[in-house]
Amino acid sequence: MPILTLKTLRDVIRSSVYQAIAQGDNPDKVAQAIVRVASSQSPRLRYRVGNEAQWLPRLKAILPDQLFRFGARKRLNLP
């Protein structure tokens, strides 16, 4: 397996992030959450908005660390 250069790795990650943003949830969900938090009498410290934000922490909790990391690398198109 060839060793990725820093530039190549950066380009792969950048491409993956742009792709994730393009395929991401509707920004209106975030706006609605902000309005809900701002009008709350006792807001929580953190809010999960969007599909991945909902299921990713659950997967991390139940999967072995090595399997979770494999999935994260796969999602980001990393070796």
NORMOJO-V784136 format. One record per residue. PHI is phi in whole degrees, -180 to 180 (none if undefined). PSI is psi as a letter, one per 20 degrees, with the letter a starting at -180 (999 if undefined). NEAR is the number of other C-alpha atoms within 10 Angstrom. Layout:
# NORMOJO-V784136
PHI/PSI/NEAR
PHI/PSI/NEAR
This chain:
# NORMOJO-V784136
none/p/4
-70/q/5
-82/p/8
-76/p/12
-76/r/9
-60/g/9
-64/g/9
-62/g/11
-62/g/15
-61/g/12
-65/h/12
-64/g/15
-65/g/16
-59/g/13
-62/g/14
-65/g/16
-67/g/14
-61/g/11
-65/g/12
-64/h/13
-65/g/11
-64/h/10
-95/j/9
-72/r/12
-69/r/14
-66/p/11
-60/h/11
-61/h/9
-62/g/11
-67/g/15
-61/g/12
-63/h/12
-66/h/15
-63/g/14
-62/g/10
-62/g/12
-68/g/16
-64/h/11
-95/j/10
-79/q/10
-70/h/8
-137/n/8
-68/q/11
-76/r/8
-73/h/6
-133/q/7
-133/p/13
-100/p/12
-125/p/16
104/r/14
-64/g/10
-64/h/12
-65/h/11
-80/g/12
-96/h/11
-62/g/12
-63/h/11
-68/g/11
-62/g/13
-61/h/13
-73/h/10
-103/h/9
-87/q/11
-60/q/10
-55/g/12
-63/h/9
-70/h/12
-63/g/16
-63/h/13
-60/g/13
-63/h/13
-66/g/13
-64/g/13
-63/g/11
-62/h/12
-95/j/17
60/k/13
-101/q/14
-70/999/11
